[in-house]
Amino acid sequence: MRTDGSVACWGDDGQGQASPPPGPFEALAASGARSCGLRGDGTVECWGAEASPIPEEPVQAISGSCDSICGTLDDFRVRCWGTFVR
């Protein structure tokens, strides 16, 4: 993540994983062939393989691991999305 909040990715882009959307992000999380960025208004935008579903509620923080990404919601619940979410 650059100092202006934009994202620079490189490497294999076979599933769009190196093609982030424009605009500023507050935080990033990567997982397998997918990445997600947290915007200042609490929305999450993902790119790459299996980028959805994305929480419709505001997210406070995001984290990625293996094949899923999780976000902490306003009420401290955790919502995860990705390939191996149970």
N, CA, C and O atoms as a GROMACS GRO file, in nm:
protein
  344
    1MET      N    1   0.085  -0.116   0.000
    1MET     CA    2   0.000   0.000   0.000
    1MET      C    3   0.091   0.124   0.000
    1MET      O    4   0.185   0.134   0.079
    2ARG      N    5   0.060   0.214  -0.089
    2ARG     CA    6   0.138   0.338  -0.098
    2ARG      C    7   0.092   0.440   0.006
    2ARG      O    8  -0.014   0.424   0.067
    3THR      N    9   0.172   0.543   0.027
    3THR     CA   10   0.139   0.643   0.129
    3THR      C   11   0.009   0.717   0.100
    3THR      O   12  -0.053   0.771   0.192
    4ASP      N   13  -0.034   0.721  -0.028
    4ASP     CA   14  -0.160   0.788  -0.061
    4ASP      C   15  -0.280   0.694  -0.051
    4ASP      O   16  -0.392   0.733  -0.084
    5GLY      N   17  -0.258   0.569  -0.004
    5GLY     CA   18  -0.366   0.473   0.011
    5GLY      C   19  -0.392   0.388  -0.111
    5GLY      O   20  -0.474   0.296  -0.105
    6SER      N   21  -0.326   0.416  -0.222
    6SER     CA   22  -0.344   0.333  -0.341
    6SER      C   23  -0.265   0.203  -0.324
    6SER      O   24  -0.178   0.193  -0.238
    7VAL      N   25  -0.296   0.105  -0.407
    7VAL     CA   26  -0.236  -0.027  -0.395
    7VAL      C   27  -0.156  -0.058  -0.521
    7VAL      O   28  -0.201  -0.032  -0.632
    8ALA      N   29  -0.039  -0.114  -0.502
    8ALA     CA   30   0.044  -0.161  -0.613
    8ALA      C   31   0.064  -0.311  -0.596
    8ALA      O   32   0.110  -0.356  -0.491
    9CYS      N   33   0.029  -0.388  -0.697
    9CYS     CA   34   0.046  -0.534  -0.694
    9CYS      C   35   0.130  -0.577  -0.812
    9CYS      O   36   0.136  -0.507  -0.913
   10TRP      N   37   0.195  -0.690  -0.801
   10TRP     CA   38   0.274  -0.744  -0.912
   10TRP      C   39   0.272  -0.896  -0.902
   10TRP      O   40   0.229  -0.952  -0.802
   11GLY      N   41   0.317  -0.960  -1.008
   11GLY     CA   42   0.319  -1.106  -1.014
   11GLY      C   43   0.210  -1.158  -1.106
   11GLY      O   44   0.157  -1.084  -1.189
   12ASP      N   45   0.179  -1.286  -1.091
   12ASP     CA   46   0.078  -1.351  -1.175
   12ASP      C   47  -0.055  -1.279  -1.160
   12ASP      O   48  -0.099  -1.250  -1.049
   13ASP      N   49  -0.119  -1.250  -1.272
   13ASP     CA   50  -0.249  -1.182  -1.271
   13ASP      C   51  -0.354  -1.267  -1.341
   13ASP      O   52  -0.452  -1.214  -1.393
   14GLY      N   53  -0.334  -1.398  -1.343
   14GLY     CA   54  -0.425  -1.489  -1.412
   14GLY      C   55  -0.568  -1.484  -1.363
   14GLY      O   56  -0.660  -1.518  -1.438
   15GLN      N   57  -0.590  -1.444  -1.238
   15GLN     CA   58  -0.725  -1.435  -1.182
   15GLN      C   59  -0.756  -1.293  -1.134
   15GLN      O   60  -0.846  -1.273  -1.053
   16GLY      N   61  -0.681  -1.197  -1.184
   16GLY     CA   62  -0.704  -1.058  -1.147
   16GLY      C   63  -0.644  -1.018  -1.014
   16GLY      O   64  -0.670  -0.909  -0.965
   17GLN      N   65  -0.563  -1.105  -0.954
   17GLN     CA   66  -0.509  -1.079  -0.821
   17GLN      C   67  -0.404  -0.968  -0.817
   17GLN      O   68  -0.372  -0.917  -0.710
   18ALA      N   69  -0.351  -0.930  -0.932
   18ALA     CA   70  -0.253  -0.820  -0.936
   18ALA      C   71  -0.314  -0.694  -0.998
   18ALA      O   72  -0.240  -0.605  -1.041
   19SER      N   73  -0.446  -0.687  -1.004
   19SER     CA   74  -0.516  -0.572  -1.063
   19SER      C   75  -0.611  -0.508  -0.960
   19SER      O   76  -0.732  -0.527  -0.970
   20PRO      N   77  -0.557  -0.434  -0.863
   20PRO     CA   78  -0.643  -0.374  -0.762
   20PRO      C   79  -0.727  -0.261  -0.818
   20PRO      O   80  -0.688  -0.197  -0.916
   21PRO      N   81  -0.843  -0.235  -0.758
   21PRO     CA   82  -0.925  -0.121  -0.799
   21PRO      C   83  -0.857   0.010  -0.758
   21PRO      O   84  -0.775   0.011  -0.667
   22PRO      N   85  -0.891   0.119  -0.824
   22PRO     CA   86  -0.831   0.248  -0.788
   22PRO      C   87  -0.890   0.302  -0.658
   22PRO      O   88  -0.990   0.252  -0.607
   23GLY      N   89  -0.826   0.403  -0.608
   23GLY     CA   90  -0.879   0.471  -0.490
   23GLY      C   91  -0.804   0.437  -0.364
   23GLY      O   92  -0.728   0.340  -0.361
   24PRO      N   93  -0.824   0.515  -0.261
   24PRO     CA   94  -0.751   0.493  -0.136
   24PRO      C   95  -0.811   0.383  -0.050
   24PRO      O   96  -0.933   0.362  -0.047
   25PHE      N   97  -0.724   0.312   0.021
   25PHE     CA   98  -0.762   0.209   0.118
   25PHE      C   99  -0.696   0.243   0.251
   25PHE      O  100  -0.592   0.309   0.255
   26GLU      N  101  -0.758   0.196   0.359
   26GLU     CA  102  -0.704   0.213   0.493
   26GLU      C  103  -0.620   0.093   0.536
   26GLU      O  104  -0.526   0.108   0.614
   27ALA      N  105  -0.656  -0.027   0.485
   27ALA     CA  106  -0.586  -0.150   0.522
   27ALA      C  107  -0.606  -0.252   0.410
   27ALA      O  108  -0.698  -0.241   0.330
   28LEU      N  109  -0.516  -0.350   0.406
   28LEU     CA  110  -0.523  -0.455   0.305
   28LEU      C  111  -0.511  -0.592   0.371
   28LEU      O  112  -0.452  -0.605   0.478
   29ALA      N  113  -0.569  -0.693   0.304
   29ALA     CA  114  -0.554  -0.831   0.347
   29ALA      C  115  -0.542  -0.917   0.221
   29ALA      O  116  -0.614  -0.895   0.124
   30ALA      N  117  -0.451  -1.013   0.223
   30ALA     CA  118  -0.432  -1.102   0.109
   30ALA      C  119  -0.452  -1.246   0.153
   30ALA      O  120  -0.423  -1.283   0.267
   31SER      N  121  -0.503  -1.326   0.059
   31SER     CA  122  -0.533  -1.465   0.088
   31SER      C  123  -0.530  -1.543  -0.042
   31SER      O  124  -0.617  -1.523  -0.126
   32GLY      N  125  -0.433  -1.628  -0.060
   32GLY     CA  126  -0.426  -1.707  -0.183
   32GLY      C  127  -0.422  -1.617  -0.305
   32GLY      O  128  -0.333  -1.533  -0.317
   33ALA      N  129  -0.517  -1.634  -0.395
   33ALA     CA  130  -0.523  -1.555  -0.519
   33ALA      C  131  -0.624  -1.442  -0.509
   33ALA      O  132  -0.676  -1.395  -0.610
   34ARG      N  133  -0.653  -1.396  -0.385
   34ARG     CA  134  -0.748  -1.287  -0.365
   34ARG      C  135  -0.691  -1.188  -0.267
   34ARG      O  136  -0.617  -1.224  -0.176
   35SER      N  137  -0.727  -1.062  -0.286
   35SER     CA  138  -0.690  -0.957  -0.191
   35SER      C  139  -0.812  -0.870  -0.167
   35SER      O  140  -0.900  -0.859  -0.252
   36CYS      N  141  -0.817  -0.807  -0.050
   36CYS     CA  142  -0.926  -0.717  -0.017
   36CYS      C  143  -0.868  -0.592   0.047
   36CYS      O  144  -0.767  -0.597   0.117
   37GLY      N  145  -0.934  -0.482   0.022
   37GLY     CA  146  -0.895  -0.355   0.081
   37GLY      C  147  -1.010  -0.296   0.160
   37GLY      O  148  -1.125  -0.305   0.119
   38LEU      N  149  -0.977  -0.237   0.274
   38LEU     CA  150  -1.075  -0.172   0.359
   38LEU      C  151  -1.070  -0.023   0.331
   38LEU      O  152  -0.964   0.040   0.344
   39ARG      N  153  -1.183   0.033   0.292
   39ARG     CA  154  -1.191   0.176   0.263
   39ARG      C  155  -1.224   0.254   0.391
   39ARG      O  156  -1.268   0.196   0.490
   40GLY      N  157  -1.203   0.384   0.388
   40GLY     CA  158  -1.225   0.469   0.504
   40GLY      C  159  -1.368   0.470   0.556
   40GLY      O  160  -1.390   0.499   0.673
   41ASP      N  161  -1.464   0.437   0.470
   41ASP     CA  162  -1.605   0.435   0.513
   41ASP      C  163  -1.649   0.299   0.566
   41ASP      O  164  -1.768   0.280   0.594
   42GLY      N  165  -1.556   0.204   0.580
   42GLY     CA  166  -1.589   0.072   0.634
   42GLY      C  167  -1.629  -0.030   0.530
   42GLY      O  168  -1.655  -0.145   0.564
   43THR      N  169  -1.635   0.010   0.403
   43THR     CA  170  -1.667  -0.088   0.299
   43THR      C  171  -1.541  -0.165   0.261
   43THR      O  172  -1.429  -0.117   0.279
   44VAL      N  173  -1.562  -0.285   0.208
   44VAL     CA  174  -1.453  -0.371   0.166
   44VAL      C  175  -1.467  -0.395   0.017
   44VAL      O  176  -1.577  -0.419  -0.033
   45GLU      N  177  -1.357  -0.390  -0.054
   45GLU     CA  178  -1.355  -0.421  -0.196
   45GLU      C  179  -1.246  -0.525  -0.219
   45GLU      O  180  -1.133  -0.509  -0.174
   46CYS      N  181  -1.283  -0.632  -0.290
   46CYS     CA  182  -1.189  -0.742  -0.315
   46CYS      C  183  -1.163  -0.759  -0.463
   46CYS      O  184  -1.243  -0.718  -0.547
   47TRP      N  185  -1.050  -0.819  -0.495
   47TRP     CA  186  -1.015  -0.849  -0.634
   47TRP      C  187  -0.938  -0.980  -0.636
   47TRP      O  188  -0.876  -1.020  -0.537
   48GLY      N  189  -0.944  -1.045  -0.752
   48GLY     CA  190  -0.879  -1.175  -0.768
   48GLY      C  191  -0.982  -1.287  -0.764
   48GLY      O  192  -1.100  -1.264  -0.788
   49ALA      N  193  -0.936  -1.407  -0.735
   49ALA     CA  194  -1.021  -1.526  -0.736
   49ALA      C  195  -1.124  -1.523  -0.625
   49ALA      O  196  -1.093  -1.488  -0.511
   50GLU      N  197  -1.246  -1.559  -0.658
   50GLU     CA  198  -1.354  -1.572  -0.561
   50GLU      C  199  -1.358  -1.455  -0.463
   50GLU      O  200  -1.348  -1.473  -0.341
   51ALA      N  201  -1.371  -1.337  -0.517
   51ALA     CA  202  -1.362  -1.215  -0.437
   51ALA      C  203  -1.487  -1.184  -0.356
   51ALA      O  204  -1.484  -1.092  -0.274
   52SER      N  205  -1.594  -1.255  -0.373
   52SER     CA  206  -1.715  -1.227  -0.297
   52SER      C  207  -1.761  -1.354  -0.226
   52SER      O  208  -1.710  -1.460  -0.262
   53PRO      N  209  -1.852  -1.354  -0.131
   53PRO     CA  210  -1.930  -1.240  -0.086
   53PRO      C  211  -1.851  -1.148   0.007
   53PRO      O  212  -1.756  -1.190   0.073
   54ILE      N  213  -1.892  -1.025   0.009
   54ILE     CA  214  -1.829  -0.924   0.093
   54ILE      C  215  -1.933  -0.877   0.193
   54ILE      O  216  -2.050  -0.861   0.157
   55PRO      N  217  -1.894  -0.854   0.319
   55PRO     CA  218  -1.991  -0.807   0.418
   55PRO      C  219  -2.058  -0.677   0.373
   55PRO      O  220  -1.994  -0.588   0.318
   56GLU      N  221  -2.189  -0.668   0.397
   56GLU     CA  222  -2.262  -0.546   0.365
   56GLU      C  223  -2.260  -0.448   0.481
   56GLU      O  224  -2.298  -0.332   0.466
   57GLU      N  225  -2.215  -0.494   0.597
   57GLU     CA  226  -2.206  -0.408   0.715
   57GLU      C  227  -2.068  -0.343   0.719
   57GLU      O  228  -1.973  -0.397   0.662
   58PRO      N  229  -2.056  -0.228   0.785
   58PRO     CA  230  -1.924  -0.164   0.797
   58PRO      C  231  -1.823  -0.254   0.868
   58PRO      O  232  -1.856  -0.320   0.966
   59VAL      N  233  -1.702  -0.256   0.817
   59VAL     CA  234  -1.594  -0.336   0.872
   59VAL      C  235  -1.492  -0.243   0.936
   59VAL      O  236  -1.462  -0.137   0.882
   60GLN      N  237  -1.440  -0.283   1.052
   60GLN     CA  238  -1.341  -0.203   1.123
   60GLN      C  239  -1.197  -0.245   1.093
   60GLN      O  240  -1.106  -0.161   1.092
   61ALA      N  241  -1.176  -0.375   1.069
   61ALA     CA  242  -1.041  -0.427   1.043
   61ALA      C  243  -1.055  -0.553   0.958
   61ALA      O  244  -1.157  -0.622   0.965
   62ILE      N  245  -0.952  -0.584   0.878
   62ILE     CA  246  -0.953  -0.706   0.798
   62ILE      C  247  -0.820  -0.780   0.815
   62ILE      O  248  -0.717  -0.721   0.847
   63SER      N  249  -0.828  -0.911   0.792
   63SER     CA  250  -0.710  -0.996   0.802
   63SER      C  251  -0.726  -1.113   0.706
   63SER      O  252  -0.837  -1.165   0.689
   64GLY      N  253  -0.618  -1.155   0.644
   64GLY     CA  254  -0.623  -1.267   0.551
   64GLY      C  255  -0.535  -1.381   0.596
   64GLY      O  256  -0.432  -1.360   0.660
   65SER      N  257  -0.577  -1.504   0.564
   65SER     CA  258  -0.501  -1.622   0.598
   65SER      C  259  -0.541  -1.735   0.507
   65SER      O  260  -0.660  -1.759   0.487
   66CYS      N  261  -0.445  -1.805   0.452
   66CYS     CA  262  -0.468  -1.921   0.366
   66CYS      C  263  -0.567  -1.886   0.254
   66CYS      O  264  -0.530  -1.817   0.160
   67ASP      N  265  -0.690  -1.934   0.263
   67ASP     CA  266  -0.787  -1.911   0.157
   67ASP      C  267  -0.910  -1.834   0.200
   67ASP      O  268  -1.014  -1.842   0.135
   68SER      N  269  -0.901  -1.759   0.310
   68SER     CA  270  -1.016  -1.678   0.352
   68SER      C  271  -0.968  -1.544   0.406
   68SER      O  272  -0.852  -1.526   0.442
   69ILE      N  273  -1.060  -1.450   0.409
   69ILE     CA  274  -1.036  -1.318   0.466
   69ILE      C  275  -1.147  -1.291   0.566
   69ILE      O  276  -1.263  -1.321   0.539
   70CYS      N  277  -1.112  -1.234   0.680
   70CYS     CA  278  -1.210  -1.205   0.784
   70CYS      C  279  -1.209  -1.056   0.816
   70CYS      O  280  -1.106  -0.989   0.806
   71GLY      N  281  -1.324  -1.008   0.856
   71GLY     CA  282  -1.338  -0.868   0.895
   71GLY      C  283  -1.408  -0.858   1.029
   71GLY      O  284  -1.499  -0.936   1.058
   72THR      N  285  -1.365  -0.762   1.110
   72THR     CA  286  -1.431  -0.733   1.237
   72THR      C  287  -1.536  -0.626   1.211
   72THR      O  288  -1.506  -0.520   1.157
   73LEU      N  289  -1.660  -0.656   1.249
   73LEU     CA  290  -1.771  -0.563   1.228
   73LEU      C  291  -1.781  -0.464   1.343
   73LEU      O  292  -1.711  -0.478   1.444
   74ASP      N  293  -1.868  -0.364   1.329
   74ASP     CA  294  -1.885  -0.259   1.431
   74ASP      C  295  -1.919  -0.314   1.569
   74ASP      O  296  -1.876  -0.259   1.670
   75ASP      N  297  -1.996  -0.424   1.573
   75ASP     CA  298  -2.037  -0.480   1.702
   75ASP      C  299  -1.943  -0.591   1.748
   75ASP      O  300  -1.979  -0.670   1.836
   76PHE      N  301  -1.823  -0.598   1.691
   76PHE     CA  302  -1.717  -0.691   1.727
   76PHE      C  303  -1.740  -0.835   1.681
   76PHE      O  304  -1.662  -0.924   1.714
   77ARG      N  305  -1.847  -0.858   1.605
   77ARG     CA  306  -1.863  -0.989   1.543
   77ARG      C  307  -1.759  -1.000   1.431
   77ARG      O  308  -1.710  -0.899   1.381
   78VAL      N  309  -1.727  -1.123   1.393
   78VAL     CA  310  -1.632  -1.147   1.285
   78VAL      C  311  -1.705  -1.214   1.171
   78VAL      O  312  -1.780  -1.309   1.192
   79ARG      N  313  -1.684  -1.166   1.051
   79ARG     CA  314  -1.742  -1.223   0.930
   79ARG      C  315  -1.629  -1.262   0.838
   79ARG      O  316  -1.540  -1.181   0.811
   80CYS      N  317  -1.631  -1.385   0.789
   80CYS     CA  318  -1.526  -1.435   0.700
   80CYS      C  319  -1.584  -1.473   0.565
   80CYS      O  320  -1.701  -1.512   0.555
   81TRP      N  321  -1.502  -1.462   0.461
   81TRP     CA  322  -1.542  -1.502   0.327
   81TRP      C  323  -1.421  -1.558   0.256
   81TRP      O  324  -1.307  -1.522   0.287
   82GLY      N  325  -1.446  -1.646   0.159
   82GLY     CA  326  -1.337  -1.709   0.086
   82GLY      C  327  -1.368  -1.854   0.054
   82GLY      O  328  -1.483  -1.897   0.063
   83THR      N  329  -1.266  -1.928   0.018
   83THR     CA  330  -1.283  -2.065  -0.030
   83THR      C  331  -1.320  -2.162   0.080
   83THR      O  332  -1.410  -2.245   0.062
   84PHE      N  333  -1.253  -2.156   0.194
   84PHE     CA  334  -1.269  -2.259   0.298
   84PHE      C  335  -1.337  -2.206   0.424
   84PHE      O  336  -1.303  -2.248   0.534
   85VAL      N  337  -1.430  -2.116   0.408
   85VAL     CA  338  -1.504  -2.064   0.524
   85VAL      C  339  -1.612  -2.165   0.560
   85VAL      O  340  -1.686  -2.212   0.474
   86ARG      N  341  -1.620  -2.197   0.688
   86ARG     CA  342  -1.721  -2.294   0.735
   86ARG      C  343  -1.820  -2.225   0.826
   86ARG      O  344  -1.912  -2.289   0.877
   0.00000   0.00000   0.00000
